[in-house]
Amino acid sequence: MAQYLFNVLHDSSELATDEEMTAIRAFNKQIQADGHWVFAGGLAGPDTSTVVDGRHSEPVYTDGPYLESKEFIIGFWIIEAADLDVALKLASQASLHCNRRVEVRPVLSA
Amino acid sequence: MTGVAEVIAGVHRDEWARVVATLARRCGDLDIAEEMAAEAFATAVERWPVDGVPPNPGAWLTTTAHRKAIDRLRREARREDKHKEALMLSGPPEPAGAVEDDRLRLLFTCCHPALAVETRIALTLRMVGGLTVPEIARAFLVSEAAMAQRITRAKAKIKAAGIPYRVPSHEDLPVRLAGVLTVLFLIFNEGYLVSEPGEDAVRDDLTTEAIRLTRLVRALLPSDGEVAGLLALMLLTQARRPARVSANGELVALAEQDRGAWDRSLVDEGHALVRGCLAAGRAPGRYQVLAAINAVHTDALDVRDTDWSQVVALYDQLVRLDPSPIVRLNRAIALAELDGPEVALAELAGLPLEDYHAYHAARADLLRRLGRSSEARAAYDRAVELTGNAAEVAYLVRRRDQLAR
């Protein structure tokens, strides 16, 4: 079994609507029942972000996201799947339910 | 011993994909499979002239490549990954599924939709076709370094992202097979059409390779109509190749080709495939319809014998499957033969193909036939401007210069 991160891509400050939230909850229930669920969460917008560099004697805090871009990540899933084909199918369901595009990234195994 | 080199070349053509595919399943790593297959062939080049060609060259190569892979994995295992060696030595689990040929697995993996199209093409030519990286780089006019990097990146993604080494499940097969056929058709067209200025009008190596790979898919999936259709389409297109470019490098339009120069055996084979598709009685997909259109053309020994109503009826069928502007353009060209250039010109109006050379070439030809010379000249100019193919430019320029002043 491999793990995959689904990044939910978004390009405006609007949060998920009630219908989208209902659909997302239904999808979550389904992948929990099917044994794919590891973890998931929605994120606050990029204007709430702080970048921290703790590699020096004093940590440096920077207000704002590490990348200025039109699109950003507004939520994520970590799922478990046998291979990429299974992950891509789940991702297309995830995209449909949250009504946004989803990036699939493999999580490196230890 | 001049024969041995030829034998090795033949074995390479026939066995490369099988050796890579078998190895990829056994050791679960495309990179190692490719590298060890190449090494096994290098060993054959060294040993066979001295020891003689083994009775079963394919088995010899697979065994040799497998041994090299085990040695390699053992060396690596000693350093890091114990698990891999255990996997290798206990023997791989034999997979279960509907269609079980390792070459088919390899093909579906190389044509996986998570890879970019140009990557699928390169990977398929390397892993299944056995072309070298320099050969593929030359065919697609990119540097060897760039092509090598494209292939290396693809193999790394397949491994890291967990693209499975398997034939897709029954429900996914039609879509995934369509993806494989798209790659094969792109390879064929790249060889046949050549869009880059200054290149040979026809690059035989790519067309030949595409036909060879499609034959392989047909052998592996003999009951699929679209596979048969694509193979027929390629054969009937390739059959006209000897008549397609004149001695002075000018493209020859279908209507003006010396039909006696067509390759009869390819035509016959293509026709037999089309008849087989018709006999199967399935609703045909686009490759089968395209093959049927080409069968009607190649059926006529004189262009005047062409059954244009049949061609237009087939294009009507194609438009229903694929209502794209390019299909409608081709339908209009056929319609001109049935209902005259005026009707066809009206069909062309409004197609969003302003930047497509063939659109302007078709308009130019229709305007020429209607005697509207100055409009025709402008359309030829635009077509010349947009086309990158030298043979086609030569044809268009001659046609333009023949227009009445």
Contacts between the chains, C-beta under 8 A, distances in Angstrom:
chain1	res1	chain2	res2	distance
A	2	B	162	4.8
A	81	B	162	7.9
A	82	B	164	7.7
A	83	B	162	4.5
A	83	B	163	7.1
A	83	B	164	4.0
A	84	B	112	7.8
A	84	B	114	6.1
A	84	B	161	5.0
A	84	B	162	4.6
A	84	B	163	4.8
A	84	B	164	6.7
A	85	B	163	7.6
A	85	B	164	5.5
A	85	B	168	7.3
A	85	B	172	7.6
A	87	B	162	7.3
A	88	B	113	7.8
A	88	B	114	6.7
A	104	B	161	7.8
A	106	B	160	5.5
A	106	B	161	4.7
A	106	B	162	6.0
A	108	B	160	7.5
